[in-house]
Amino acid sequence: MLDILCRFPLFAADTGTTIALIGVGAACLLGLILLVLLFNWGALWFQGFMSGAQISLLGLVGMSLRKVSTRILMQAKIMAKQAGLPISGQFGITNRRLESHYLAGGSVPKVIQALIVAQRADLNLNFDQAAAIDLAGRDVLEAVRTSVNPKVIICPDPKKGGRTRLNAIAKNGVELLVSAKVTVRTNLERLIGGATEDTIIARVGEGIINAIGSAETHFEVMENPIRISRTVLNRGLDSQTAFQIVSIDIATIEVGQNIGARLQVDQAEADTRVARAKAEERRALAQAVAQEMKAKVAENRAVVTAAEALVPHALAEAFRKPLKEIKS
């Protein structure tokens, strides 16, 4: 290139000056590029550099070209570094892992916050597991917090169905209105693919109704509500769910209607109506038989009347017969 330029008179005059001009132009171009880079990503890179986030200036440029939010990833990397999380190695929070999770539609800040909470609570959770939970549609931060600090679920949940009490009937027919508080802890190993809170509520409600239905009288349940809690808890209701049941506590228990007595009254009324219907049937049948007998009596009277009408004719015939014999 230099030889070609030197063939022209302008450049052939002074080769050293030409080389100097090319060098200055290249330096200006590099300076301009560096200035643009520093203007767009300099402050963010310097923040990461001072925090030891290990994201280079060219790495920030590449992230921008791949439509990745450099600010979100830099803040996540800084949080991880300051919290003492590994940011390199096989299970470290590397730039590639952060970018892939962001491009997959995951929430990078929530994943990092969940990892920080899990580390503080000494839970076994790495970035890949947290990212998988987040991409599965679960709130990974809430799941980790619930695993550390168990939460209480109301059974039945008034927000889902509007019911505030469970209706259960003991063997003596007395209805009990019960509500329970279920304390659960998130099981991170079964969070992906495990059943949700609705399953826990349904299973606990079914267990409480079954336990009350097995009691001989409602007094047994009201005297010892903890027996129901133990019975339900021992059934392993948290199997194949995303939670581990810590305890089941009966919050309220009230006496409702005497369903057995009401059913007996309804049965007695039904029997009475059946007996009345049968009596009415027999009365109608008797009336029909009576009408039939009256019809037969009227028929027999008609026969008698017809026979009586033949008597005069027979007498007349009897008198005519001797007169004919005499004449003959």
TACOR-V932595 format. One record per backbone hydrogen bond with DSSP energy under -1.0 kcal/mol. CO is the residue of the C=O (numbers start at 0). NH is the residue of the N-H. E is the energy in kcal/mol with one decimal. If there is no record, write none. Layout:
co: <CO | CO>
nh: <NH | NH>
e: <E | E>
This chain:
co: <0 | 1 | 4 | 7 | 8 | 13 | 14 | 15 | 16 | 17 | 18 | 19 | 20 | 21 | 22 | 23 | 24 | 25 | 26 | 27 | 28 | 29 | 30 | 31 | 32 | 33 | 34 | 35 | 36 | 37 | 40 | 41 | 42 | 43 | 44 | 45 | 46 | 47 | 55 | 56 | 57 | 58 | 59 | 60 | 61 | 62 | 63 | 68 | 69 | 70 | 71 | 72 | 73 | 74 | 75 | 76 | 77 | 78 | 79 | 85 | 91 | 93 | 94 | 95 | 96 | 97 | 98 | 99 | 100 | 101 | 106 | 107 | 108 | 109 | 110 | 111 | 112 | 113 | 114 | 115 | 116 | 117 | 118 | 122 | 125 | 126 | 127 | 128 | 129 | 130 | 131 | 132 | 133 | 137 | 138 | 139 | 140 | 141 | 142 | 143 | 144 | 150 | 152 | 154 | 156 | 165 | 167 | 169 | 172 | 172 | 173 | 174 | 175 | 176 | 177 | 178 | 178 | 179 | 180 | 181 | 182 | 182 | 183 | 184 | 194 | 195 | 196 | 197 | 198 | 199 | 200 | 201 | 202 | 203 | 204 | 205 | 206 | 207 | 208 | 209 | 211 | 214 | 217 | 218 | 219 | 223 | 224 | 225 | 226 | 227 | 228 | 229 | 231 | 232 | 235 | 237 | 239 | 241 | 243 | 246 | 248 | 251 | 253 | 256 | 256 | 257 | 258 | 259 | 260 | 261 | 262 | 263 | 264 | 265 | 266 | 267 | 268 | 269 | 270 | 271 | 272 | 273 | 274 | 275 | 276 | 277 | 278 | 279 | 280 | 281 | 282 | 283 | 284 | 285 | 286 | 287 | 288 | 289 | 290 | 291 | 292 | 293 | 294 | 295 | 296 | 297 | 298 | 299 | 300 | 301 | 302 | 303 | 304 | 309 | 310 | 311 | 312 | 313 | 314 | 315 | 316 | 319 | 320 | 321 | 322 | 323>
nh: <4 | 5 | 7 | 11 | 12 | 17 | 18 | 19 | 20 | 21 | 22 | 23 | 24 | 25 | 26 | 27 | 28 | 29 | 30 | 31 | 32 | 33 | 34 | 35 | 36 | 37 | 38 | 39 | 40 | 41 | 44 | 45 | 46 | 47 | 48 | 49 | 50 | 52 | 59 | 60 | 61 | 62 | 63 | 64 | 65 | 67 | 66 | 72 | 73 | 74 | 75 | 76 | 77 | 78 | 79 | 80 | 81 | 82 | 84 | 92 | 93 | 97 | 98 | 99 | 100 | 101 | 102 | 103 | 105 | 104 | 110 | 111 | 112 | 113 | 114 | 115 | 116 | 117 | 118 | 119 | 120 | 122 | 121 | 124 | 129 | 130 | 131 | 132 | 133 | 134 | 135 | 137 | 136 | 139 | 142 | 143 | 144 | 145 | 146 | 147 | 148 | 183 | 181 | 179 | 159 | 177 | 175 | 172 | 258 | 259 | 169 | 255 | 167 | 253 | 165 | 250 | 251 | 154 | 248 | 152 | 245 | 246 | 150 | 243 | 241 | 199 | 200 | 201 | 202 | 203 | 204 | 205 | 206 | 207 | 208 | 209 | 210 | 211 | 212 | 213 | 214 | 170 | 221 | 222 | 223 | 226 | 228 | 229 | 230 | 231 | 232 | 233 | 234 | 235 | 238 | 240 | 194 | 186 | 184 | 182 | 180 | 178 | 176 | 174 | 258 | 261 | 262 | 263 | 264 | 265 | 266 | 267 | 268 | 269 | 270 | 271 | 272 | 273 | 274 | 275 | 276 | 277 | 278 | 279 | 280 | 281 | 282 | 283 | 284 | 285 | 286 | 287 | 288 | 289 | 290 | 291 | 292 | 293 | 294 | 295 | 296 | 297 | 298 | 299 | 300 | 301 | 302 | 303 | 304 | 305 | 306 | 307 | 308 | 313 | 314 | 315 | 316 | 317 | 318 | 319 | 320 | 323 | 324 | 325 | 326 | 327>
e: <-2.0 | -1.9 | -1.1 | -2.7 | -1.3 | -1.6 | -2.3 | -2.0 | -2.2 | -2.5 | -2.4 | -2.3 | -2.6 | -2.7 | -2.5 | -2.7 | -2.5 | -2.8 | -2.8 | -2.8 | -2.6 | -2.9 | -2.5 | -2.4 | -2.5 | -2.6 | -2.4 | -2.2 | -3.0 | -1.4 | -2.7 | -2.9 | -2.1 | -2.2 | -2.8 | -2.5 | -1.2 | -3.0 | -1.8 | -1.8 | -2.5 | -2.1 | -2.1 | -2.2 | -1.5 | -2.5 | -1.5 | -2.0 | -2.5 | -2.5 | -2.2 | -2.5 | -2.6 | -2.5 | -2.4 | -2.4 | -2.9 | -2.0 | -2.5 | -2.7 | -1.6 | -2.1 | -2.7 | -2.5 | -2.1 | -2.2 | -2.8 | -1.4 | -2.4 | -1.4 | -1.8 | -2.3 | -2.7 | -2.5 | -2.2 | -2.3 | -2.4 | -2.6 | -2.3 | -2.2 | -1.9 | -3.3 | -1.0 | -1.3 | -2.3 | -2.9 | -2.2 | -2.2 | -2.2 | -2.6 | -1.3 | -1.6 | -1.4 | -1.2 | -2.4 | -2.2 | -2.3 | -2.5 | -1.9 | -1.8 | -3.7 | -2.7 | -3.2 | -2.9 | -1.6 | -2.3 | -3.5 | -1.7 | -1.1 | -2.0 | -2.1 | -3.6 | -2.3 | -2.4 | -3.7 | -1.8 | -1.5 | -2.9 | -2.6 | -3.3 | -3.2 | -1.3 | -1.7 | -3.0 | -2.5 | -1.3 | -2.6 | -2.3 | -2.6 | -2.6 | -2.4 | -2.3 | -2.4 | -2.5 | -2.2 | -2.3 | -2.4 | -2.4 | -2.2 | -1.2 | -1.1 | -2.4 | -2.1 | -2.4 | -1.5 | -1.3 | -1.4 | -2.6 | -2.3 | -2.6 | -2.5 | -2.1 | -1.2 | -1.1 | -1.3 | -1.5 | -1.7 | -2.6 | -2.3 | -2.4 | -3.1 | -2.0 | -3.3 | -3.0 | -1.4 | -2.3 | -2.5 | -2.1 | -2.5 | -2.6 | -2.4 | -2.7 | -2.6 | -2.2 | -2.7 | -2.6 | -2.3 | -2.1 | -2.7 | -2.6 | -2.2 | -2.5 | -2.7 | -2.6 | -2.0 | -2.4 | -2.6 | -2.5 | -2.2 | -2.5 | -2.5 | -2.0 | -2.3 | -2.6 | -2.4 | -2.0 | -2.4 | -2.4 | -2.1 | -2.0 | -2.5 | -2.5 | -2.1 | -2.6 | -2.6 | -1.9 | -1.7 | -2.6 | -2.9 | -2.2 | -2.2 | -3.0 | -1.9 | -2.2 | -2.5 | -2.5 | -2.1 | -2.1 | -2.2 | -1.9 | -1.5 | -1.5 | -1.5 | -2.0 | -2.0 | -1.6>
